[in-house]
Amino acid sequence: MELAGLACLLAAVPAVAYLGQSGRRHTGAARRAHLLLAAGGAIATAAALAGLASALLTGHHHDPAHIRSLATAVAVGMGVGTLVLLAGTVVLPGATRGPAAAVRHVLDGLVIAAAIWFVGWVLISRPTRILGDLTPYPCLAVLVPAVFVVLALGLTAVMALHAHRPRRHTVRVAAGVSVVAIAATALSGGICRERDWLVLFSVLLLTAGLFHVAFAVRAADRPVELSGDVLERGGAYAVVVMIAMLAALGYHLIRGGTMDVLGYFGAAVVGLALVARQYLALDDVRRYTVQLRQREAHFCELAHTDPLTGLANRRGLQRALRESPENAALIGIDMDGFKIVNDMRGHDIGDAVLVEVGSRLRRNLLEGDVAARLGGDEFAVLMHGDPEEAVLAAHRLLAVLGEPYEVDGGPIFLSASVGVADTGELLHDADLALRYAKQRGKNRVERYQAGYDELLRRRGTLQGELRHAIDRDQLRLVFQPVVALPSMRPVGAEALLRWTHPDLGPVRPDEFIPVAEESGLINRIGAWVLEQACKQLSEWLAKGHDVWVSVNLSPKELHNADYAGQVADVLAEYGVPPQRLVLEVTEHAVATDMEELVRRLAELRGTGVRIALDDFGAGYSSLTQLRTLPVDILKIDHALVAEPESRTGTAAPLVDVVVRLGHRLGLEVLAEGIGSPAQREVVEEAGCRLGQGSLFGWGVPAEHFETRLRTLRPAGPRPQPTARNAPPSDAPARSQVVRLGPGMRQVRALLPSDPDFADQNVGSVDSGREMGQG
């Protein structure tokens, strides 16, 4: 019998070798688990081989002491091997999530094992004695492997509940280890009771268990599916365990049984394991609670923080406003022209600018202040202080944010509009003040006033009504004369837009034109103005009036890609010579994008129309830009014309400078805003030959302007100019018409030192035809 057992055990050696080879192939946790399984299998096999070999060689079956000693040695050796196998099962990849989870699994398995032990003790002990005469009372050595049997069974149950999917491979490994533990118990009992058939059966069971572990480990090498927290699943086993123990105890007591050491041992282990497990569970709950609070605080902070700049967002600002004291003030900030940065330089550059804005705001905060990004290029600063301090802080921030932004591709220049509110609804009032600052020209600070509500409500009303102004025939054009100096004969007119609403009455252009630009209506309104002006000019030319008309051009219209084509279509529709139309672009447009502006103006000049630079002298244009811009007429801003006498006693010295500069550049110069004879004399002395202003007439309807043209129209041919004497050396510069090309003429300046100065007819520029119109 011992020889048969030895032969069967030798068959288990390949399984142990496979486990060892598998361990050498792997790394990390898998290598450790496989090597532990191989070591446990080798120890159990070696203990069984040593026990059988010792029994075969000694042959002292009749000595009870020797038999019990041999059984004890085999039980201890195979128990150690089983324990190593259980350790390898616990650390197998997919069995647990980590050391802490492994401890929980062991405690869970210990609870189930103690319950199995207790129920088994009830069934084996008196009075039940389910095994009858086979009950191994004399063999105390059986207790050691029996402990590992119930522990293996408990661990197998835990793996079935908590292991990661697919669980069947891990459960198969644990089940194989349980078979090995049962084989160890049977082998020890068979040697102790001298049951040869039980010894042979245990050897076969051991071999089958090791092969089962080997094949299960090979299948367990496949990837596992990581699930959530293992504590969330399979927690009802404790209730089943307690019910089983109570039922077994009740049955045992009813049958007249008594509690012995083994029963107390099982009950004590269950109680201690449950207490330890409950302690770990409470510790897990406490740790998870702390983590949840930390995550909640983190996500709450994220919900109140702008991810790009690190400043507070709108929610964070609203929270700060709720917690702010009585003397709080809010500064609203909006970056002017930031959309152009995104469009021209890209959103990455725009984000870099926004980050720098946030950094500048953060560096200029005092203790207790809160800076926030409300969205896009809109920011806010909540500060503590009186209104005067808030306004001073707003001006400081305006200067800081107006400094150049150094980014890839060159510096970016931006300004800011700032609104300040210190009472009432701070967020609402600061927003109103900010919007009012943008309406008043941007790059300024506005403190909230109660009247802003009415102004903004009116602006909203104007925006809604302006959408239907053309369809309802509420818009009209008036024409302000442009006269030749010194004769004051009208040679042209500027078309000015007027809006008369049936309920609101006359609405000023400086009020509804910004509304039209902001709402996007300016393109439709500008097209209507261009068409009406060309239509009226066509009628005047058909009646023989020698006149030209200028139309103001919005920067948004100018940046329309097909605007030059639209102008050419309107001119062709009404048969207007292109040189009779003057398009006026404000000097403010020069500050946006010089390269784009030059390209658009060149396209317009390609149609034959003339370009006038309006409001020259407002502070945007430089001499280099003036030489680059494709313009024909320079309109002097009324502020220069109305300039008081300088310290040298010369009236309006800048007018003389601008006129000479324009003539040197080959441009005709037109002085606008002339309101008094004295201003007219200053303009004439500077050599300017075109004037516009209230002195020559306000904007009037087309029929009134036509009446003036009709009354001033000469009845006969124009007289020839008379000869002039040689001019003095200090005489002002004069203008001379030169031909630039087919249908295009230009004016150049003549100084007293020029040979043609004395022969040039000063009045030659009085006619629109001599300005390149006919």
DAHUVEN-V552353 format. One record per residue. N is the residue number from 1. SS is DSSP state (helix for helix, strand for strand, loop for the rest). PHI is phi in radians with two decimals (999 if undefined). OMEGA is omega in degrees with one decimal (999 if undefined). Layout:
((N,SS,PHI,OMEGA) (N,SS,PHI,OMEGA))
//
This chain:
((1,loop,999,178.4) (2,helix,-1.13,178.4) (3,helix,-1.12,177.5) (4,helix,-1.08,178.1) (5,helix,-1.11,177.7) (6,helix,-1.08,179.2) (7,helix,-1.08,179.5) (8,helix,-1.16,179.9) (9,helix,-1.17,177.6) (10,helix,-1.07,177.8) (11,helix,-1.21,179.4) (12,helix,-1.41,-177.9) (13,helix,-1.06,178.3) (14,helix,-1.03,178.2) (15,helix,-1.12,177.9) (16,helix,-1.14,178.9) (17,helix,-1.11,178.8) (18,helix,-1.10,178.5) (19,helix,-1.09,178.2) (20,helix,-1.13,178.5) (21,helix,-1.11,178.2) (22,helix,-1.10,178.1) (23,helix,-1.13,179.2) (24,helix,-1.21,179.8) (25,helix,-1.32,-173.7) (26,loop,-1.68,176.3) (27,loop,-2.31,174.7) (28,helix,1.20,-176.3) (29,helix,-1.14,179.9) (30,helix,-1.12,179.5) (31,helix,-1.11,-179.8) (32,helix,-1.09,-179.1) (33,helix,-1.13,-177.9) (34,helix,-1.17,178.5) (35,helix,-1.17,176.2) (36,helix,-1.12,177.5) (37,helix,-1.12,178.2) (38,helix,-1.11,179.4) (39,helix,-1.14,179.1) (40,helix,-1.10,177.7) (41,helix,-1.12,179.4) (42,helix,-1.15,-179.6) (43,helix,-1.14,179.7) (44,helix,-1.11,179.1) (45,helix,-1.14,-179.9) (46,helix,-1.10,178.9) (47,helix,-1.12,178.8) (48,helix,-1.15,178.1) (49,helix,-1.08,-179.8) (50,helix,-1.13,179.7) (51,helix,-1.13,-179.7) (52,helix,-1.18,178.9) (53,helix,-1.12,178.4) (54,helix,-1.13,178.9) (55,helix,-1.14,-179.1) (56,helix,-1.25,-174.8) (57,helix,-1.39,-176.7) (58,helix,-1.34,178.1) (59,loop,1.18,-179.1) (60,loop,-1.59,179.0) (61,loop,-1.28,-176.0) (62,loop,-1.48,-177.7) (63,loop,-1.63,-177.5) (64,helix,-1.08,-179.0) (65,helix,-1.12,178.7) (66,helix,-1.11,-179.1) (67,helix,-1.11,-179.9) (68,helix,-1.15,177.8) (69,helix,-1.11,178.4) (70,helix,-1.10,178.8) (71,helix,-1.09,179.0) (72,helix,-1.14,179.5) (73,helix,-1.08,178.3) (74,helix,-1.08,-179.4) (75,helix,-1.09,-180.0) (76,helix,-1.15,-179.3) (77,helix,-1.08,-179.4) (78,helix,-1.23,175.5) (79,helix,-1.13,176.4) (80,helix,-1.09,177.4) (81,helix,-1.07,177.9) (82,helix,-1.11,179.1) (83,helix,-1.09,177.4) (84,helix,-1.14,176.2) (85,helix,-1.07,177.9) (86,helix,-1.12,177.5) (87,helix,-1.10,177.2) (88,helix,-1.10,178.3) (89,helix,-1.17,-178.1) (90,helix,-1.15,-177.4) (91,loop,-1.55,178.3) (92,loop,-1.09,178.8) (93,strand,-0.97,-178.6) (94,loop,1.71,-180.0) (95,loop,-1.36,-178.9) (96,strand,-2.43,178.9) (97,loop,-1.63,-178.7) (98,loop,2.99,-178.8) (99,helix,-1.02,-179.3) (100,helix,-1.12,177.8) (101,helix,-1.16,178.0) (102,helix,-1.12,177.2) (103,helix,-1.11,178.5) (104,helix,-1.11,-179.9) (105,helix,-1.11,-179.9) (106,helix,-1.12,178.6) (107,helix,-1.13,177.5) (108,helix,-1.08,178.2) (109,helix,-1.13,178.5) (110,helix,-1.16,177.6) (111,helix,-1.10,179.9) (112,helix,-1.14,-179.6) (113,helix,-1.12,179.6) (114,helix,-1.13,177.3) (115,helix,-1.14,176.8) (116,helix,-1.09,177.7) (117,helix,-1.00,-176.5) (118,helix,-1.14,179.2) (119,helix,-1.14,177.6) (120,helix,-1.12,177.2) (121,helix,-1.08,178.7) (122,helix,-1.08,-176.4) (123,helix,-1.30,-175.4) (124,helix,-1.52,-175.0) (125,loop,-1.34,177.2) (126,loop,-1.23,7.1) (127,loop,-1.62,-174.4) (128,loop,-1.24,178.7) (129,loop,0.82,-176.4) (130,loop,-1.11,178.6) (131,loop,-1.56,177.8) (132,helix,1.07,-177.7) (133,helix,-1.24,179.8) (134,helix,-1.41,-180.0) (135,loop,-1.09,-172.7) (136,loop,-1.48,178.7) (137,loop,-1.12,-177.0) (138,loop,-1.19,-173.1) (139,loop,-1.70,177.7) (140,loop,-1.21,179.2) (141,loop,-1.09,-179.8) (142,helix,-1.19,-176.3) (143,helix,-1.10,-177.1) (144,helix,-1.09,178.0) (145,helix,-1.18,178.4) (146,helix,-1.12,176.4) (147,helix,-1.03,-178.8) (148,helix,-1.27,175.7) (149,helix,-1.12,-177.9) (150,helix,-1.17,177.8) (151,helix,-1.15,177.7) (152,helix,-1.14,177.7) (153,helix,-1.12,177.9) (154,helix,-1.12,179.0) (155,helix,-1.16,176.7) (156,helix,-1.09,177.4) (157,helix,-1.10,178.7) (158,helix,-1.13,177.9) (159,helix,-1.07,177.8) (160,helix,-1.13,-179.4) (161,helix,-1.59,-166.0) (162,helix,-2.01,-176.6) (163,loop,-1.14,179.1) (164,loop,-1.26,179.0) (165,strand,-1.34,-6.8) (166,loop,-1.33,-172.7) (167,loop,-1.41,-169.7) (168,helix,-1.05,-178.8) (169,helix,-1.22,177.9) (170,helix,-1.14,179.0) (171,helix,-1.12,178.6) (172,helix,-1.15,176.6) (173,helix,-1.10,179.8) (174,helix,-1.11,178.1) (175,helix,-1.15,176.4) (176,helix,-1.10,176.6) (177,helix,-1.13,177.2) (178,helix,-1.08,177.4) (179,helix,-1.11,178.3) (180,helix,-1.09,179.4) (181,helix,-1.12,176.9) (182,helix,-1.12,178.0) (183,helix,-1.11,178.6) (184,helix,-1.13,178.2) (185,helix,-1.14,-179.7) (186,helix,-1.14,180.0) (187,helix,-1.14,178.6) (188,helix,-1.12,178.4) (189,helix,-1.14,179.7) (190,helix,-1.15,177.9) (191,helix,-1.16,-177.6) (192,helix,-1.16,-177.5) (193,helix,-1.63,-179.6) (194,loop,0.98,177.3) (195,loop,-1.85,-177.1) (196,helix,-1.08,179.7) (197,helix,-1.11,178.7) (198,helix,-1.23,177.0) (199,helix,-1.10,-179.8) (200,helix,-1.09,178.4) (201,helix,-1.09,-179.3) (202,helix,-1.13,178.0) (203,helix,-1.12,177.2) (204,helix,-1.07,179.8) (205,helix,-1.16,178.1) (206,helix,-1.10,179.2) (207,helix,-1.08,179.3) (208,helix,-1.12,179.1) (209,helix,-1.10,180.0) (210,helix,-1.17,176.6) (211,helix,-1.10,178.2) (212,helix,-1.10,176.9) (213,helix,-1.08,-178.3) (214,helix,-1.08,179.9) (215,helix,-1.19,179.0) (216,helix,-1.17,177.7) (217,helix,-1.13,178.1) (218,helix,-1.06,177.5) (219,helix,-1.25,-178.8) (220,helix,-1.27,177.4) (221,loop,-1.22,-179.7) (222,loop,-1.23,-178.5) (223,loop,-1.06,178.4) (224,loop,-1.89,179.3) (225,strand,-1.70,-179.8) (226,loop,-1.28,179.4) (227,loop,-1.85,-178.0) (228,loop,-1.29,-178.4) (229,loop,-1.07,-177.2) (230,helix,-1.16,-179.1) (231,helix,-1.27,-176.8) (232,helix,-1.46,-174.5) (233,loop,-2.20,170.1) (234,loop,1.17,-179.1) (235,loop,-1.60,-177.0) (236,loop,-1.45,-177.2) (237,helix,-1.10,-177.7) (238,helix,-1.09,178.2) (239,helix,-1.16,178.7) (240,helix,-1.08,179.9) (241,helix,-1.05,-178.4) (242,helix,-1.15,178.3) (243,helix,-1.11,179.4) (244,helix,-1.10,179.8) (245,helix,-1.15,179.6) (246,helix,-1.13,179.0) (247,helix,-1.13,179.6) (248,helix,-1.14,179.4) (249,helix,-1.12,178.5) (250,helix,-1.07,178.5) (251,helix,-1.08,-178.4) (252,helix,-1.12,-179.2) (253,helix,-1.23,179.0) (254,helix,-1.11,179.6) (255,loop,-1.36,178.0) (256,loop,1.54,179.7) (257,loop,-1.33,179.2) (258,loop,-2.20,179.9) (259,loop,-1.49,173.8) (260,loop,-2.07,-176.0) (261,helix,-1.08,-178.3) (262,helix,-1.11,177.8) (263,helix,-1.16,177.5) (264,helix,-1.09,179.1) (265,helix,-1.07,179.6) (266,helix,-1.11,-179.9) (267,helix,-1.14,-179.8) (268,helix,-1.14,179.5) (269,helix,-1.08,178.4) (270,helix,-1.05,-178.9) (271,helix,-1.10,-180.0) (272,helix,-1.13,-179.8) (273,helix,-1.14,178.3) (274,helix,-1.14,177.8) (275,helix,-1.10,178.8) (276,helix,-1.08,179.0) (277,helix,-1.13,178.7) (278,helix,-1.17,177.8) (279,helix,-1.09,178.2) (280,helix,-1.11,179.2) (281,helix,-1.12,177.6) (282,helix,-1.13,177.2) (283,helix,-1.14,176.4) (284,helix,-1.09,179.4) (285,helix,-1.09,179.1) (286,helix,-1.11,179.4) (287,helix,-1.14,178.4) (288,helix,-1.13,177.7) (289,helix,-1.12,177.7) (290,helix,-1.09,178.4) (291,helix,-1.10,178.5) (292,helix,-1.11,178.1) (293,helix,-1.14,178.1) (294,helix,-1.13,178.4) (295,helix,-1.14,178.2) (296,helix,-1.08,178.0) (297,helix,-1.12,-180.0) (298,helix,-1.15,-179.5) (299,helix,-1.20,175.9) (300,helix,-1.12,177.5) (301,helix,-1.17,176.7) (302,helix,-1.10,-180.0) (303,helix,-1.19,-179.3) (304,loop,-1.93,-177.2) (305,strand,-2.24,175.6) (306,loop,-1.37,-174.7) (307,loop,-1.20,-176.3) (308,loop,-1.41,-173.7) (309,loop,-1.70,-175.3) (310,loop,1.40,176.4) (311,loop,-1.41,173.6) (312,strand,-1.17,173.6) (313,loop,-1.69,-176.8) (314,helix,-1.09,177.8) (315,helix,-1.11,179.1) (316,helix,-1.09,177.7) (317,helix,-1.17,178.3) (318,helix,-1.11,175.8) (319,helix,-1.13,178.3) (320,helix,-1.15,178.3) (321,helix,-1.14,178.4) (322,helix,-1.15,-178.4) (323,helix,-1.69,-174.8) (324,loop,-1.33,177.9) (325,loop,-1.34,-174.9) (326,loop,-1.22,-173.6) (327,loop,-1.59,179.7) (328,strand,-1.57,175.9) (329,strand,-2.36,-178.1) (330,strand,-2.07,178.8) (331,strand,-1.94,176.2) (332,strand,-1.64,-174.1) (333,strand,-2.29,174.9) (334,strand,-2.35,-177.9) (335,strand,-1.39,-177.9) (336,strand,-1.37,175.4) (337,loop,1.29,-178.1) (338,helix,-1.19,180.0) (339,helix,-1.05,179.1) (340,helix,-1.14,178.6) (341,helix,-1.09,178.5) (342,helix,-1.10,-176.9) (343,helix,-1.23,-173.4) (344,helix,-1.58,-174.2) (345,helix,-1.91,178.8) (346,loop,1.76,-176.3) (347,helix,-1.26,177.2) (348,helix,-1.13,176.7) (349,helix,-1.14,177.4) (350,helix,-1.06,177.7) (351,helix,-1.12,178.1) (352,helix,-1.09,177.3) (353,helix,-1.14,179.2) (354,helix,-1.11,177.4) (355,helix,-1.08,178.6) (356,helix,-1.18,175.2) (357,helix,-1.05,177.4) (358,helix,-1.06,179.0) (359,helix,-1.14,179.2) (360,helix,-1.16,177.0) (361,helix,-1.11,-178.3) (362,helix,-1.12,-179.3) (363,helix,-1.24,-177.1) (364,loop,-1.84,177.7) (365,loop,-1.54,170.1) (366,loop,-1.65,-179.5) (367,loop,-1.10,-179.5) (368,loop,1.67,177.9) (369,loop,-1.37,-179.1) (370,strand,-2.26,174.6) (371,strand,-1.80,-175.7) (372,strand,-2.46,169.3) (373,strand,-1.86,-173.9) (374,strand,-1.50,-179.0) (375,strand,2.46,179.2) (376,loop,1.09,178.8) (377,loop,-1.88,-178.8) (378,strand,-1.86,-177.4) (379,strand,-2.24,178.0) (380,strand,-2.68,177.1) (381,strand,-2.30,175.5) (382,strand,-1.70,-176.1) (383,strand,-2.25,178.5) (384,strand,-1.94,-179.4) (385,loop,2.81,-179.8) (386,loop,-1.40,-177.0) (387,helix,-1.02,-178.8) (388,helix,-1.13,177.2) (389,helix,-1.12,178.9) (390,helix,-1.13,179.4) (391,helix,-1.16,177.4) (392,helix,-1.09,177.9) (393,helix,-1.11,178.8) (394,helix,-1.11,178.2) (395,helix,-1.14,177.9) (396,helix,-1.13,178.0) (397,helix,-1.14,178.1) (398,helix,-1.05,179.2) (399,helix,-1.21,-178.6) (400,helix,-1.15,-177.7) (401,helix,-1.30,179.1) (402,loop,-1.47,177.7) (403,loop,-1.27,-176.9) (404,loop,-1.06,176.9) (405,strand,-1.88,-177.8) (406,strand,-1.47,179.4) (407,strand,-2.32,178.3) (408,loop,-1.09,179.9) (409,loop,1.69,178.1) (410,strand,2.02,-177.8) (411,strand,-1.19,177.1) (412,strand,-2.10,-179.4) (413,loop,-1.90,179.1) (414,loop,-2.33,171.6) (415,strand,-2.03,-178.0) (416,strand,-2.40,170.7) (417,strand,-1.91,-171.4) (418,strand,-2.23,174.3) (419,strand,-2.12,-176.1) (420,strand,-2.10,175.1) (421,strand,-2.33,-178.2) (422,loop,-2.25,178.2) (423,loop,-2.46,174.9) (424,loop,1.22,177.6) (425,loop,-1.33,-171.3) (426,helix,-1.07,-176.8) (427,helix,-1.13,179.8) (428,helix,-1.18,-176.5) (429,helix,-1.21,177.5) (430,helix,-1.12,177.7) (431,helix,-1.15,177.3) (432,helix,-1.12,178.2) (433,helix,-1.10,178.1) (434,helix,-1.14,178.3) (435,helix,-1.11,178.5) (436,helix,-1.16,177.5) (437,helix,-1.10,178.4) (438,helix,-1.19,179.7) (439,helix,-1.20,-177.4) (440,loop,-1.54,172.9) (441,loop,2.06,176.7) (442,loop,1.19,-179.9) (443,loop,0.88,-177.6) (444,loop,-2.70,178.5) (445,strand,-1.98,177.2) (446,strand,-2.20,175.1) (447,strand,-1.67,-174.6) (448,loop,-1.05,173.1) (449,loop,-2.29,-175.2) (450,loop,-1.06,-177.7) (451,helix,-1.24,-179.0) (452,helix,-1.12,179.0) (453,helix,-1.06,-179.7) (454,helix,-1.16,179.7) (455,helix,-1.10,-179.0) (456,helix,-1.27,173.9) (457,helix,-1.11,177.8) (458,helix,-1.15,178.7) (459,helix,-1.11,176.6) (460,helix,-1.12,177.2) (461,helix,-1.11,179.7) (462,helix,-1.08,-179.7) (463,helix,-1.09,179.4) (464,helix,-1.20,-178.2) (465,helix,-1.32,-177.8) (466,helix,-1.17,179.3) (467,loop,-1.10,-177.3) (468,loop,-1.93,-174.6) (469,loop,-1.12,-179.0) (470,loop,-1.21,-178.6) (471,loop,-1.10,-178.8) (472,loop,-1.60,175.1) (473,loop,1.01,179.7) (474,loop,-1.74,-179.8) (475,strand,-1.67,176.2) (476,strand,-2.64,177.9) (477,strand,-1.93,168.7) (478,strand,-2.09,-172.5) (479,strand,-2.21,177.4) (480,strand,-1.71,-174.3) (481,strand,-1.14,166.8) (482,strand,-2.00,-171.4) (483,strand,-1.93,172.8) (484,strand,-1.54,179.1) (485,loop,-1.90,10.2) (486,loop,-1.67,-173.0) (487,loop,-1.24,-178.3) (488,loop,1.07,175.8) (489,strand,-1.53,-179.6) (490,strand,-1.11,176.3) (491,strand,-2.06,-179.8) (492,strand,-2.89,179.9) (493,strand,-2.64,174.3) (494,strand,-1.74,179.5) (495,strand,-1.38,-179.0) (496,strand,-2.00,-176.8) (497,strand,-1.54,176.9) (498,strand,-2.28,-179.7) (499,strand,-2.30,176.9) (500,strand,-2.09,-178.2) (501,strand,-1.67,-177.1) (502,loop,-1.10,-179.9) (503,loop,-1.82,-178.1) (504,loop,-1.42,-177.7) (505,strand,1.39,178.3) (506,strand,-1.15,178.9) (507,strand,-1.92,-176.9) (508,loop,-1.15,178.2) (509,helix,-1.06,-179.4) (510,helix,-1.20,177.2) (511,helix,-1.74,-175.3) (512,helix,-1.66,177.5) (513,helix,-1.13,174.9) (514,helix,-1.06,176.7) (515,helix,-1.11,179.4) (516,helix,-1.12,179.5) (517,helix,-1.20,-177.6) (518,helix,-1.22,-177.0) (519,helix,-1.53,179.9) (520,loop,1.49,179.4) (521,loop,-1.43,-173.1) (522,helix,-1.12,-179.8) (523,helix,-1.16,179.5) (524,helix,-1.18,179.9) (525,helix,-1.16,178.7) (526,helix,-1.10,177.4) (527,helix,-1.12,178.3) (528,helix,-1.15,179.2) (529,helix,-1.09,-179.7) (530,helix,-1.07,-179.0) (531,helix,-1.15,-179.3) (532,helix,-1.17,179.5) (533,helix,-1.14,179.1) (534,helix,-1.16,177.7) (535,helix,-1.09,179.8) (536,helix,-1.18,178.6) (537,helix,-1.11,178.1) (538,helix,-1.06,178.8) (539,helix,-1.14,-179.9) (540,helix,-1.15,179.6) (541,helix,-1.16,178.5) (542,helix,-1.14,179.1) (543,loop,-1.54,175.1) (544,loop,1.57,179.0) (545,loop,-1.43,-178.9) (546,loop,-1.56,-171.9) (547,loop,-2.61,172.8) (548,strand,-2.21,-176.9) (549,strand,-2.25,175.8) (550,strand,-1.92,-179.3) (551,strand,-2.23,178.2) (552,strand,-1.28,-175.5) (553,strand,-2.06,178.2) (554,loop,-1.34,176.6) (555,helix,-1.01,178.7) (556,helix,-1.18,174.9) (557,helix,-1.15,-177.5) (558,helix,-1.11,-178.8) (559,loop,-1.48,173.1) (560,loop,-1.26,-172.0) (561,loop,-1.06,-175.1) (562,loop,-1.89,-175.2) (563,helix,-1.18,179.2) (564,helix,-1.07,176.7) (565,helix,-1.15,177.2) (566,helix,-1.11,178.9) (567,helix,-1.09,179.8) (568,helix,-1.10,179.3) (569,helix,-1.16,179.8) (570,helix,-1.16,178.6) (571,helix,-1.08,179.5) (572,helix,-1.19,-178.4) (573,helix,-1.13,-177.0) (574,helix,-1.79,175.6) (575,loop,1.13,-179.0) (576,loop,-1.62,174.1) (577,loop,-1.06,-174.7) (578,helix,-1.00,-176.6) (579,helix,-1.23,176.9) (580,helix,-1.43,-179.0) (581,strand,-1.86,177.2) (582,strand,-2.02,176.3) (583,strand,-1.80,-176.7) (584,strand,-1.74,175.5) (585,strand,-1.94,-177.3) (586,strand,-1.25,179.6) (587,helix,-1.15,178.6) (588,helix,-1.10,-180.0) (589,helix,-1.16,-179.7) (590,helix,-1.13,-175.3) (591,helix,-1.38,-175.0) (592,loop,-1.45,-176.9) (593,loop,-2.56,-172.3) (594,helix,-1.11,-177.4) (595,helix,-1.11,178.8) (596,helix,-1.13,-178.9) (597,helix,-1.11,-179.8) (598,helix,-1.07,-179.1) (599,helix,-1.13,-179.7) (600,helix,-1.16,179.4) (601,helix,-1.14,177.5) (602,helix,-1.12,177.0) (603,helix,-1.11,179.1) (604,helix,-1.16,179.3) (605,helix,-1.13,176.7) (606,helix,-1.13,176.1) (607,loop,-1.39,180.0) (608,loop,1.81,179.7) (609,loop,-1.30,177.0) (610,strand,-1.77,-177.0) (611,strand,-2.02,177.0) (612,strand,-2.04,175.3) (613,strand,-1.64,-174.3) (614,strand,-1.49,175.2) (615,strand,1.00,179.8) (616,strand,-1.15,-177.2) (617,loop,1.90,179.3) (618,loop,-1.36,172.0) (619,loop,2.05,-177.0) (620,loop,-1.72,-171.4) (621,loop,-1.38,172.7) (622,loop,-1.92,-179.2) (623,helix,-1.12,179.1) (624,helix,-1.11,179.0) (625,helix,-1.14,-179.4) (626,helix,-1.14,177.5) (627,helix,-1.26,-176.9) (628,helix,-1.49,-173.7) (629,loop,-1.17,176.7) (630,loop,-1.44,-179.8) (631,loop,-2.08,-178.6) (632,loop,-2.00,-174.2) (633,strand,-2.20,177.3) (634,strand,-1.96,-179.8) (635,strand,-1.72,-178.2) (636,strand,-1.28,-179.3) (637,loop,-1.11,-177.1) (638,helix,-1.08,179.6) (639,helix,-1.15,176.8) (640,helix,-1.29,179.3) (641,helix,-1.15,-178.6) (642,loop,-1.55,-178.5) (643,loop,-1.12,178.7) (644,loop,-1.24,-179.3) (645,loop,-1.14,-179.8) (646,loop,-1.45,-178.4) (647,loop,-1.18,179.1) (648,loop,-1.41,-179.6) (649,loop,1.57,179.2) (650,loop,-1.55,-177.7) (651,loop,-1.31,174.3) (652,loop,0.78,-176.4) (653,helix,-1.13,-177.9) (654,helix,-1.20,176.6) (655,helix,-1.07,179.8) (656,helix,-1.09,-179.7) (657,helix,-1.15,-177.5) (658,helix,-1.17,179.8) (659,helix,-1.09,178.6) (660,helix,-1.08,179.1) (661,helix,-1.09,-180.0) (662,helix,-1.10,179.6) (663,helix,-1.17,177.9) (664,helix,-1.10,179.4) (665,loop,-1.51,178.6) (666,loop,1.37,-178.4) (667,loop,-1.90,169.5) (668,strand,-1.39,-177.0) (669,strand,-2.02,179.4) (670,strand,-2.16,178.8) (671,strand,-1.68,179.2) (672,strand,-1.88,179.2) (673,loop,1.44,178.2) (674,loop,-1.31,-175.9) (675,loop,-2.12,-178.2) (676,loop,-2.58,176.4) (677,helix,-1.02,180.0) (678,helix,-1.13,177.7) (679,helix,-1.15,177.8) (680,helix,-1.12,179.9) (681,helix,-1.13,178.9) (682,helix,-1.08,-179.2) (683,helix,-1.13,179.6) (684,helix,-1.16,179.0) (685,helix,-1.11,178.2) (686,loop,-1.31,179.1) (687,loop,1.67,179.5) (688,loop,-1.39,-173.8) (689,loop,-1.89,177.8) (690,strand,-2.32,-178.8) (691,strand,-2.43,-179.0) (692,strand,-2.66,178.8) (693,loop,2.84,-177.3) (694,loop,-1.15,178.4) (695,loop,-1.09,-177.8) (696,loop,-1.77,176.9) (697,loop,2.25,174.5) (698,loop,-1.44,175.8) (699,loop,-1.17,-177.2) (700,strand,-2.23,176.0) (701,loop,-1.04,-175.1) (702,helix,-1.05,-177.8) (703,helix,-1.18,177.6) (704,helix,-1.20,178.5) (705,helix,-1.13,178.5) (706,helix,-1.15,176.9) (707,helix,-1.06,178.4) (708,helix,-1.15,177.6) (709,helix,-1.08,-177.6) (710,helix,-1.18,-178.0) (711,helix,-1.26,-178.3) (712,helix,-1.64,-177.8) (713,loop,-1.28,-178.8) (714,loop,-1.14,-178.3) (715,loop,-1.36,-177.1) (716,loop,-2.07,179.0) (717,loop,-1.17,-177.3) (718,loop,-1.24,-179.3) (719,loop,-1.20,177.9) (720,loop,-1.31,179.7) (721,loop,-1.20,179.4) (722,loop,-1.49,-179.4) (723,loop,-1.20,-178.6) (724,loop,-2.02,175.5) (725,loop,-1.33,178.8) (726,loop,-1.08,-176.3) (727,loop,-1.35,173.8) (728,loop,-1.18,-176.1) (729,loop,-1.20,-179.2) (730,loop,-1.69,179.9) (731,loop,-1.21,-179.8) (732,loop,-1.22,179.9) (733,loop,-1.16,176.6) (734,strand,-2.06,-177.7) (735,strand,-1.89,176.9) (736,strand,-2.33,179.0) (737,strand,-1.46,177.2) (738,strand,-2.15,-178.7) (739,strand,-1.55,180.0) (740,strand,-1.68,-177.5) (741,strand,3.01,-179.4) (742,loop,-1.04,176.8) (743,loop,1.33,-176.5) (744,strand,-2.25,175.8) (745,strand,-2.27,-178.9) (746,strand,-2.49,-179.0) (747,strand,-1.90,174.2) (748,strand,-2.14,-176.6) (749,strand,-1.51,173.9) (750,strand,-2.06,175.6) (751,loop,-1.58,179.5) (752,loop,-1.01,-179.7) (753,loop,-1.39,-179.8) (754,loop,-1.25,-179.0) (755,loop,-1.09,-176.5) (756,loop,-1.51,-174.6) (757,loop,-1.11,-175.7) (758,loop,-1.25,-176.9) (759,loop,-1.55,-176.4) (760,loop,-1.38,178.6) (761,loop,-1.43,-178.9) (762,helix,-1.08,-178.6) (763,helix,-1.37,-177.0) (764,helix,-1.18,179.1) (765,helix,-1.62,179.2) (766,loop,-1.25,-176.1) (767,loop,-1.65,175.3) (768,loop,-1.14,179.3) (769,helix,-1.12,-178.7) (770,helix,-1.36,175.6) (771,helix,-1.66,175.8) (772,loop,1.56,-177.5) (773,loop,-1.92,-174.6) (774,loop,-2.36,999))
//
